[in-house]
Amino acid sequence: PMLPDIADNASETALMDSLGMIKDKKGEYETFDRFLTRTEGLVSIIANIMASIPTDHTLLGGHTGALDWLGRFLDLLPPAPQQPLPLLTAPVLVAFLTGAGHML
């Protein structure tokens, strides 16, 4: 996992590019809801693959990889209460825990 390094004076276009938002054929960015749904889906499927059985598989790091990913994700977050959490934090965490939480 990674959070984009965005300058305080970054434009909206730079922010959307850094997040990985997709442009359509007309050059318009997808809506934030669509981006969030897409991101949650990707995180969920990766978490499900990591947490699948048999427990000793190594796809995407397996169960150990899932725990490592969760640790790295939590370490990326800014310390509380100095900075607000990025908008993606809760949806990504819920998607991951929904897919892999049963093995924790």
Disulfide bonds with the S-S distance in Angstrom:
none
